[in-house]
Amino acid sequence: AKVLSKSCKPISVIIFTSLLTTKTYSITRWLAVVIITVGIVIFSIDEVENSETLQKSKRLILTGDILLLISIFCDGLTSTFQEKIRKKEDKPSFVSCIQLMFLMNAVGMVVSFTVTSFIGEFGESMRFIMAYPEVLLLLFATAILQSFGQIFLFFNIIMFGTLTTSILQTLRKFLTILGAIVIFKDAFDLLKVIKPII
């Protein structure tokens, strides 16, 4: 449910982009984003109500919800800045896509290194890698695959804008979860079939 709830990003994207830039969206775009968000919330409700974790640790779930809201808030701000960068580009190109990806990842790397060092996780990560050096190949493979995914993502941002990209990400996450339900033969009732249609 939390992974799918993170897909409510389009609502923060459209709100922050409208408030912090000169970009305006049509009423149909606003309605589409609201409908997508409501559909995700409806789809997620059943999982939250039936969750055993909810009964075991409400405090942990509240912390998770707060972190989720912070993440969605940051996604909205990030999308706003990406939209401003996109507007400065006269003719969107593949090069500007790679430049945007490189700059965001470089800043992210510095922030991640600083935070993990500060809270003591960096040393723990290095100890884990030294204890299990075979994970280096998996980490390298993950980094390569993630880079190709990011190229596609940033190319969409440059060519189509942040709102369209966040909607595509939402669709991908939803289809992944729906595919997992079908592939792993998760028991689902009529409501689980109707909710995605909404």
C-alpha positions as CSV (number, residue, x, y, z in Angstrom):
1,A,0.0,0.0,0.0
2,K,2.8,2.4,0.8
3,V,4.5,1.9,-2.5
4,L,1.3,2.5,-4.3
5,S,0.5,5.5,-2.1
6,K,3.8,7.1,-3.2
7,S,2.2,7.2,-6.6
8,C,0.0,10.1,-5.4
9,K,2.9,12.2,-6.6
10,P,1.0,13.8,-9.5
11,I,-1.2,15.8,-7.0
12,S,1.9,17.3,-5.4
13,V,3.5,17.9,-8.8
14,I,0.5,19.8,-10.2
15,I,0.0,21.9,-7.0
16,F,3.6,22.9,-6.6
17,T,4.2,23.5,-10.3
18,S,1.1,25.7,-10.4
19,L,2.0,27.6,-7.2
20,L,5.8,28.1,-7.8
21,T,6.0,28.5,-11.6
22,T,4.0,30.4,-14.2
23,K,2.8,27.1,-15.6
24,T,-1.0,26.7,-15.7
25,Y,-2.9,23.5,-16.2
26,S,-6.3,23.0,-17.8
27,I,-9.3,21.9,-15.7
28,T,-9.2,18.5,-17.4
29,R,-5.6,18.0,-16.2
30,W,-6.6,18.8,-12.7
31,L,-9.5,16.4,-12.9
32,A,-7.3,13.7,-14.3
33,V,-4.8,14.0,-11.5
34,V,-7.6,14.0,-8.8
35,I,-9.2,11.0,-10.4
36,I,-5.9,9.1,-10.6
37,T,-5.1,10.0,-6.9
38,V,-8.6,9.0,-5.7
39,G,-8.4,5.7,-7.7
40,I,-5.0,4.9,-6.0
41,V,-6.4,5.7,-2.5
42,I,-9.5,3.5,-3.1
43,F,-7.2,0.7,-4.4
44,S,-5.0,1.0,-1.3
45,I,-7.8,1.2,1.3
46,D,-8.5,-2.6,1.3
47,E,-4.8,-3.4,1.9
48,V,-4.5,-0.9,4.7
49,E,-7.7,-2.1,6.5
50,N,-6.6,-5.8,6.3
51,S,-3.0,-5.2,7.2
52,E,-1.7,-7.2,10.2
53,T,1.0,-4.6,10.6
54,L,-1.7,-2.0,11.3
55,Q,-2.9,-4.0,14.3
56,K,0.7,-4.6,15.6
57,S,2.3,-1.3,15.4
58,K,0.3,1.9,14.8
59,R,3.2,4.1,15.8
60,L,5.5,2.6,13.1
61,I,2.7,3.1,10.5
62,L,2.3,6.7,11.6
63,T,6.0,7.3,11.2
64,G,5.8,5.7,7.8
65,D,2.9,7.9,6.8
66,I,4.8,11.0,7.9
67,L,7.8,10.0,5.9
68,L,5.6,9.3,2.9
69,L,4.1,12.8,3.1
70,I,7.5,14.3,3.4
71,S,8.6,12.3,0.3
72,I,5.6,13.4,-1.7
73,F,6.2,17.0,-0.6
74,C,9.8,16.8,-1.8
75,D,8.7,15.1,-5.1
76,G,6.4,18.1,-5.7
77,L,9.2,20.6,-5.1
78,T,11.7,18.6,-7.2
79,S,9.3,18.5,-10.1
80,T,8.8,22.2,-9.8
81,F,12.6,22.8,-10.1
82,Q,12.8,20.3,-13.0
83,E,10.0,22.2,-14.8
84,K,11.9,25.5,-14.3
85,I,15.1,23.9,-15.8
86,R,13.0,22.4,-18.6
87,K,11.6,25.9,-19.5
88,K,15.2,27.3,-19.8
89,E,16.0,24.8,-22.5
90,D,15.1,26.3,-25.9
91,K,15.1,23.0,-27.7
92,P,14.8,19.8,-25.6
93,S,17.4,17.3,-26.4
94,F,19.0,14.0,-25.3
95,V,22.1,15.9,-24.1
96,S,20.0,18.1,-21.8
97,C,18.3,15.0,-20.4
98,I,21.7,13.4,-19.6
99,Q,23.0,16.7,-18.1
100,L,19.9,17.0,-15.9
101,M,20.3,13.4,-14.7
102,F,24.0,13.9,-14.0
103,L,23.5,17.1,-12.0
104,M,20.6,15.6,-9.9
105,N,22.5,12.4,-9.2
106,A,25.7,14.3,-8.3
107,V,23.9,16.4,-5.8
108,G,22.0,13.4,-4.5
109,M,25.3,11.5,-4.1
110,V,26.8,14.3,-2.0
111,V,23.6,14.6,0.2
112,S,23.4,10.8,0.6
113,F,27.1,10.5,1.5
114,T,26.7,13.3,4.1
115,V,23.6,11.9,5.7
116,T,24.8,8.3,5.8
117,S,28.1,9.4,7.2
118,F,26.4,11.6,9.8
119,I,24.1,8.8,11.1
120,G,26.7,6.1,10.9
121,E,25.3,4.1,8.1
122,F,28.1,4.6,5.6
123,G,30.6,2.6,7.7
124,E,28.1,-0.1,8.2
125,S,27.5,-0.3,4.5
126,M,31.2,-0.6,3.8
127,R,31.5,-3.4,6.4
128,F,28.6,-5.3,4.8
129,I,30.3,-5.0,1.3
130,M,33.6,-6.2,2.7
131,A,31.9,-9.1,4.4
132,Y,29.9,-10.0,1.3
133,P,32.0,-8.9,-1.7
134,E,29.7,-10.8,-4.1
135,V,27.1,-8.0,-3.7
136,L,29.4,-5.6,-5.6
137,L,28.3,-7.3,-8.9
138,L,24.6,-7.0,-7.9
139,L,25.1,-3.3,-6.9
140,F,26.9,-2.7,-10.2
141,A,24.1,-4.4,-12.2
142,T,21.5,-2.5,-10.3
143,A,23.3,0.8,-10.9
144,I,23.5,0.1,-14.7
145,L,19.8,-0.8,-14.9
146,Q,18.7,2.1,-12.8
147,S,20.8,4.4,-15.1
148,F,18.9,3.3,-18.1
149,G,15.6,3.7,-16.3
150,Q,16.6,7.3,-15.3
151,I,17.6,8.1,-18.9
152,F,14.1,7.2,-19.9
153,L,12.6,9.2,-17.0
154,F,14.7,12.3,-17.5
155,F,14.1,12.2,-21.3
156,N,10.3,12.2,-20.5
157,I,10.8,15.2,-18.2
158,I,12.6,17.2,-20.8
159,M,10.3,16.2,-23.7
160,F,6.9,16.1,-22.0
161,G,7.1,17.8,-18.6
162,T,7.0,16.7,-15.0
163,L,3.3,16.1,-14.7
164,T,3.1,13.7,-17.6
165,T,6.2,11.9,-16.3
166,S,4.8,11.5,-12.8
167,I,1.5,10.2,-14.3
168,L,3.6,7.7,-16.4
169,Q,5.4,6.6,-13.2
170,T,2.1,6.2,-11.4
171,L,0.8,4.0,-14.2
172,R,4.0,1.9,-14.2
173,K,3.8,1.4,-10.4
174,F,0.1,0.5,-10.6
175,L,0.7,-2.0,-13.5
176,T,3.6,-3.6,-11.6
177,I,1.4,-4.2,-8.6
178,L,-1.5,-5.4,-10.7
179,G,0.9,-7.7,-12.6
180,A,2.3,-9.1,-9.3
181,I,-1.3,-9.8,-8.1
182,V,-1.9,-11.7,-11.3
183,I,1.5,-13.5,-11.6
184,F,1.6,-14.6,-8.0
185,K,-2.1,-15.5,-8.0
186,D,-2.9,-13.2,-5.1
187,A,-6.5,-13.8,-4.0
188,F,-8.6,-10.9,-5.1
189,D,-12.3,-10.3,-4.9
190,L,-14.6,-8.3,-7.2
191,L,-13.7,-5.1,-5.4
192,K,-10.0,-5.6,-6.3
193,V,-11.1,-5.9,-10.0
194,I,-13.4,-2.8,-9.9
195,K,-11.0,-0.5,-8.0
196,P,-8.3,-0.4,-10.7
197,I,-10.9,0.4,-13.3
198,I,-11.9,3.5,-11.3
